[in-house]
Amino acid sequence: MNVGLSIAGAVLAGVGLGWLIFHYRQKKKQRLAAQHTETVSNDLPPPPSSKSISTPPSTTFTRSIPSYPSSKSDFGRASSYFGVQVFSYNELEEATNNFDPSRELGDGGFGAVYYGVLADGRVVAVKRLYENNFKRVEQFMNEVEILTRLRHQNLVTLYGCTSKRSRELLLVYEYIPNGTVADHLHGKRANSGLLSWTVRLNIAIETADALAYLHKSDIIHRDVKTNNILLDNDFHVKVADFGLSRLFPNDVTHVSTAPQGTPGYVDPEYYQCYQLTEKSDVYSFGVVLIELISSLQAVDTNRHRQNVNLAIMAVNKIQNHTLHELIDSSLGFETNSVVRRMATLVAELAFQCLQQQRDMRPSMEEVLEVLRGIQNGDLDAHKVKVVEMLINDEAGPLKGSVAPSSPDSVVTDK
């Protein structure tokens, strides 16, 4: 009997001791885990500030690249991302009156844009990415990341976006009320007569200013066109739509990527060699310059088959000394000698931008400098090798240069 009690007591004592050891080890593990969590949290960067949402675009060139969380998983949970607000789908649905079709401002290759008013009273433009765009998440993240690193008076401001895990992918921008350059040149606002030569030249300068800033910031826009150049009520420029834009490493000469963009604007060398460079934007800007002086669309199948592509048509007319057939007659090209000389110099600059070989094109910084010189009355434009077409018929412009070609088709998301 006594032996049995002794054995039972020993067993109970062993169990008790085992439980105490287990409990001690568990406490130690929890303590170590807590210390580790505290150490890791101290190593993380501070949470992104949302103060930059209300900061207006700077009037000087700045580049702000704060140390915000880069993990895409953080994007799904945070109240801000890269310093911009993360909106709920319901907020933006209410702001746009359930995406009322009457509030649609326009649509493009990646989504439709709607007029909206936020609960705090801000008037905004809400881009709603198309469901059938298989690259929409990539383009969504790309546009958010690029626009939150940059501040320039001629770049559209991003106020915020929805979570990547939202019911829909939505981007929220400042509202620019006066439509696009394309609207005023050959769209629904084309008959307003508000785009005088002075206004058009200023649009060219401000667009070149924005693109030169992007290139300084190692970014290629890759979809420069008049539909992506917005205008405020004073006809100042806001370049928009960075879904195709690419960060450009500063230690390489080009980025190899499948051509994307809008037919009529795509750099032919990029299309042929799959090599994207800053000069690809220069080519597209050359097309924009031709649109500004002609009021014609970059691609128009209603024109003669040889003139469907505006870039090719413009090069041919410049080389054949028939620039007067290209320039918009409402600009006073035939009657105003100052406009005639300025438009001629802009056409010559566009001709250089449209060269097929990228090494023959100027940089955006050089383009900007020449445009400012033309605006300031430096009509000799001595920094550019200009042969004055129509004014001097002794030789063709850039005699011996190669006329650019353009692809008939291009890989595009449209």
C-alpha positions in Angstrom: 0.0 0.0 0.0 2.7 2.4 1.0 4.7 1.4 -2.0 1.8 2.3 -4.3 1.3 5.7 -2.7 5.0 6.4 -3.1 4.9 5.6 -6.8 1.7 7.7 -7.3 3.3 10.6 -5.5 6.5 10.4 -7.6 4.4 10.3 -10.8 2.4 13.4 -9.8 5.6 15.2 -8.8 7.1 14.4 -12.2 4.1 15.7 -14.0 4.1 18.9 -12.0 7.8 19.4 -12.7 7.3 18.8 -16.4 4.5 21.3 -16.5 6.6 23.9 -14.8 9.5 23.4 -17.2 7.1 23.6 -20.2 5.5 26.8 -18.8 8.9 28.4 -18.3 10.0 27.6 -21.8 6.8 29.1 -23.3 7.2 32.3 -21.4 10.8 32.6 -22.6 9.8 32.1 -26.2 7.1 34.8 -25.9 9.6 37.2 -24.3 12.1 36.6 -27.1 9.5 37.0 -29.8 8.3 40.3 -28.3 11.9 41.6 -28.2 12.4 40.6 -31.9 9.2 42.3 -33.0 10.2 45.5 -31.2 13.6 45.5 -32.9 12.1 44.9 -36.4 9.6 47.6 -36.0 12.3 50.1 -35.0 14.2 49.3 -38.2 11.1 50.0 -40.5 10.9 53.4 -42.2 8.3 55.8 -40.8 4.8 55.6 -42.2 4.2 57.7 -45.3 2.8 61.2 -44.7 -0.3 62.3 -46.4 0.6 66.0 -46.1 1.8 66.0 -49.7 -1.8 65.5 -50.9 -2.6 69.2 -50.4 0.7 70.5 -51.6 0.4 72.4 -54.9 2.8 71.6 -57.8 6.0 73.5 -57.3 6.9 76.3 -59.6 10.5 75.1 -59.6 11.9 71.7 -60.5 12.1 69.4 -57.5 12.3 65.7 -57.1 11.1 64.0 -53.9 11.7 60.3 -53.4 10.9 59.6 -49.7 11.5 56.2 -48.1 8.0 54.9 -48.2 7.2 51.2 -48.0 7.8 49.5 -51.3 6.0 46.3 -50.6 2.9 46.0 -52.7 1.2 44.1 -49.9 1.4 47.2 -47.8 -0.6 49.0 -50.5 -3.6 46.9 -49.8 -3.8 47.8 -46.1 -2.4 51.3 -45.8 -4.4 54.5 -45.5 -1.8 56.2 -47.7 0.7 54.9 -50.2 3.8 56.8 -51.3 2.3 59.8 -49.6 -1.1 59.8 -51.4 -4.4 59.0 -49.9 -6.0 55.5 -50.4 -9.7 56.0 -51.1 -12.4 53.4 -50.6 -14.4 52.3 -53.7 -17.6 53.6 -52.0 -16.1 57.1 -51.6 -15.3 57.4 -55.2 -18.5 55.8 -56.4 -20.4 58.5 -54.4 -18.1 61.3 -55.7 -18.9 60.4 -59.3 -22.6 59.7 -58.7 -22.1 56.0 -59.3 -19.9 56.7 -62.3 -22.7 58.5 -64.1 -22.1 58.3 -67.9 -23.0 62.0 -68.2 -19.9 62.7 -66.0 -17.5 60.9 -68.2 -14.7 63.3 -69.3 -13.1 61.0 -71.8 -11.6 57.5 -72.3 -8.3 56.1 -73.5 -6.5 52.8 -73.9 -6.5 52.0 -70.2 -9.7 53.4 -68.7 -12.4 56.1 -68.6 -12.1 59.3 -66.7 -15.0 60.7 -64.7 -15.7 64.1 -63.1 -16.2 63.9 -59.3 -16.5 65.9 -56.1 -15.0 64.4 -52.9 -16.6 64.6 -49.5 -14.1 67.4 -48.6 -15.2 69.5 -51.6 -12.2 68.8 -53.9 -13.1 68.6 -57.5 -11.3 65.6 -59.1 -11.0 63.4 -62.1 -11.3 59.7 -61.4 -9.8 57.2 -63.8 -11.5 53.9 -63.8 -9.2 51.2 -65.3 -10.8 48.8 -67.8 -11.5 45.3 -66.5 -10.3 43.6 -69.7 -6.9 45.3 -69.5 -4.7 42.4 -68.4 -1.9 44.8 -67.5 -4.1 47.1 -65.5 -2.5 46.3 -62.1 1.0 46.9 -63.5 -0.1 50.2 -65.1 -2.0 51.2 -62.0 1.0 50.7 -59.7 3.3 52.3 -62.3 1.3 55.5 -62.5 1.0 55.8 -58.7 4.7 55.2 -58.1 5.9 57.6 -60.8 3.5 60.5 -60.1 4.2 60.5 -56.4 8.0 60.9 -57.0 7.6 64.0 -59.1 6.5 67.6 -58.7 6.3 70.0 -61.6 3.9 72.7 -62.5 3.2 71.1 -65.9 2.5 67.6 -64.6 -0.9 66.5 -63.4 -1.1 66.0 -59.6 -2.3 62.6 -58.3 -4.4 63.0 -55.1 -4.8 59.3 -54.4 -6.1 55.9 -55.5 -8.0 52.8 -54.3 -6.3 49.8 -52.8 -4.9 47.2 -55.2 -7.4 44.8 -53.6 -10.3 47.2 -54.2 -13.4 46.2 -56.1 -12.0 48.3 -59.0 -8.7 50.1 -59.6 -9.3 53.8 -59.5 -6.9 56.8 -59.7 -7.8 60.2 -58.4 -6.3 63.3 -60.0 -6.7 67.0 -59.8 -9.4 68.1 -62.2 -8.2 70.1 -65.2 -11.2 71.9 -66.6 -10.3 72.9 -70.2 -10.0 69.6 -72.0 -7.1 68.3 -74.0 -4.9 69.9 -76.7 -6.5 67.4 -79.1 -10.0 68.7 -78.2 -9.0 72.2 -79.1 -7.1 71.3 -82.3 -9.4 68.8 -84.0 -12.0 67.7 -81.4 -15.2 69.0 -79.8 -13.6 72.4 -79.0 -11.9 72.9 -82.3 -14.1 75.7 -83.5 -13.6 77.9 -80.4 -10.8 79.8 -82.1 -9.0 80.2 -78.7 -5.7 78.5 -79.8 -3.9 81.5 -81.3 -0.3 81.2 -82.4 0.9 82.6 -79.1 -1.1 80.1 -77.1 0.1 77.2 -79.3 3.7 78.1 -78.9 3.3 78.4 -75.1 1.7 74.9 -75.1 4.7 73.5 -76.9 7.1 75.2 -74.5 5.3 74.0 -71.3 5.0 70.4 -72.7 8.7 70.4 -73.6 9.4 71.7 -70.1 7.5 68.9 -68.5 9.2 66.2 -70.7 12.7 67.6 -70.1 12.0 67.4 -66.4 10.9 63.8 -66.7 14.0 62.9 -68.6 16.2 64.6 -65.9 14.3 62.4 -63.4 15.2 59.3 -65.4 11.6 58.7 -66.6 10.4 58.2 -70.2 6.8 59.0 -70.7 6.3 56.7 -73.7 2.8 58.0 -74.7 3.3 61.6 -75.5 0.3 62.8 -77.6 -2.1 65.7 -77.7 -4.8 63.6 -76.0 -2.5 63.4 -72.9 -1.8 67.1 -72.7 -4.5 68.7 -70.5 -5.2 72.5 -70.4 -6.5 74.6 -67.5 -8.7 77.6 -68.0 -5.6 79.8 -68.7 -4.4 77.3 -71.3 -1.5 76.2 -69.2 -0.3 72.6 -69.7 -0.7 69.5 -67.5 0.9 66.4 -69.0 -1.0 63.3 -67.9 -1.3 59.5 -68.3 1.8 57.7 -67.1 0.5 54.2 -67.4 3.1 53.3 -70.0 5.9 55.4 -68.5 9.2 53.7 -67.5 11.9 54.5 -65.0 15.1 54.7 -67.1 18.3 53.5 -65.3 21.0 56.2 -65.7 23.8 53.7 -66.4 22.3 52.3 -69.6 21.8 53.7 -73.1 18.4 52.1 -73.7 15.8 49.8 -72.3 14.7 46.8 -74.4 10.9 46.4 -74.4 8.1 45.6 -76.8 6.8 48.7 -78.5 3.8 50.2 -76.9 2.1 53.5 -77.5 -0.4 55.2 -79.9 -0.2 54.8 -83.7 1.2 57.9 -85.4 3.3 58.9 -82.4 5.6 55.8 -81.9 9.3 56.3 -82.6 10.0 54.1 -85.7 13.5 53.1 -84.4 11.9 52.0 -81.1 9.3 50.0 -83.2 12.0 48.4 -85.4 14.7 47.7 -82.7 12.7 47.4 -79.5 15.0 49.9 -77.9 13.3 52.6 -75.8 15.2 55.8 -75.1 14.5 59.4 -74.2 14.7 60.2 -77.9 11.5 58.1 -78.3 9.6 60.9 -76.4 11.4 63.4 -78.6 9.9 61.8 -81.8 6.4 61.8 -80.3 6.8 65.4 -79.3 7.8 66.2 -82.9 4.4 64.9 -83.9 2.7 67.1 -81.3 4.6 70.1 -82.8 3.2 69.3 -86.2 -0.3 69.0 -84.8 0.1 72.4 -83.1 1.0 74.1 -86.4 -1.4 72.2 -88.6 -4.4 71.4 -86.4 -4.5 68.0 -88.1 -4.7 64.6 -86.4 -1.6 62.3 -86.1 -3.4 59.6 -88.0 -6.4 60.2 -90.2 -7.6 57.5 -92.6 -9.8 60.0 -94.4 -6.7 61.7 -95.9 -5.0 60.4 -99.0 -3.2 57.1 -98.3 0.2 58.9 -98.6 -0.9 61.4 -96.0 -2.6 59.2 -93.4 0.4 59.5 -91.1 0.9 63.1 -90.2 4.6 62.8 -89.5 5.3 61.4 -93.0 3.1 64.0 -94.6 4.8 66.9 -92.7 8.3 65.7 -93.6 7.4 65.5 -97.3 5.8 69.0 -97.3 8.8 70.5 -95.5 11.2 68.9 -98.0 9.1 69.9 -101.0 8.8 73.6 -99.8 5.0 73.4 -99.5 4.8 74.2 -95.8 2.0 76.6 -96.5 -0.2 73.5 -97.3 0.5 72.2 -93.8 0.1 75.2 -91.6 -3.4 76.0 -90.2 -4.6 79.0 -92.3 -6.2 80.5 -89.2 -2.8 81.3 -87.7 -2.0 84.0 -90.2 0.9 82.2 -91.8 0.3 83.9 -95.2 -0.4 87.4 -93.9 1.7 87.8 -90.8 5.5 87.7 -91.4 6.4 87.2 -87.8 4.0 84.2 -87.4 5.3 82.9 -90.7 9.0 82.9 -89.6 8.2 81.5 -86.1 6.0 78.7 -87.5 8.7 77.9 -90.0 11.3 77.6 -87.3 8.9 75.4 -85.2 8.3 73.2 -88.3 12.1 72.9 -88.8 12.5 71.9 -85.2 9.8 69.3 -85.6 11.6 68.0 -88.7 14.7 67.3 -86.6 12.6 65.6 -83.8 11.1 63.3 -86.5 14.4 61.9 -87.8 14.3 58.2 -88.1 17.7 57.7 -86.4 17.5 58.7 -82.8 21.1 60.1 -82.7 20.0 62.8 -85.3 17.3 64.1 -82.9 17.9 66.8 -80.4 17.4 66.2 -76.7 14.3 67.5 -74.9 16.5 70.1 -73.2 17.7 71.3 -76.5 14.2 71.4 -77.9 13.0 73.5 -74.9 15.9 75.9 -75.4 15.1 76.5 -79.0 11.4 76.9 -78.4 12.1 79.5 -75.7 14.4 81.3 -78.1 11.7 81.4 -80.8 9.2 82.7 -78.2 11.6 85.4 -77.1 12.2 86.7 -80.6 15.5 84.9 -81.3 14.2 84.2 -84.8 17.6 83.3 -86.1 17.5 80.3 -83.7 21.3 80.0 -84.1 21.5 77.0 -81.8 19.6 74.9 -84.4 20.9 74.4 -87.9 17.9 75.9 -89.6 17.5 76.3 -93.3 14.5 78.6 -93.7 12.0 76.9 -95.8 9.8 79.0 -98.1 11.8 82.1 -97.1 15.0 80.8 -98.8 14.3 78.4 -101.6 18.0 77.8 -102.5 18.1 74.5 -100.7 15.8 72.1 -99.0 15.7 71.8 -95.2 18.5 69.6 -93.8 19.5 68.5 -97.3 20.8 65.0 -97.2 19.0 64.0 -94.0 16.9 60.9 -94.0 13.2 61.3 -94.0 11.6 59.4 -91.1 9.3 56.6 -91.7 6.6 55.4 -89.3 5.2 51.9 -88.7 1.8 51.2 -90.1 0.8 49.4 -87.0 2.1 49.2 -83.4 1.6 47.1 -80.3 -0.9 49.1 -78.3 -3.3 48.6 -75.4 -6.1 50.3 -77.4 
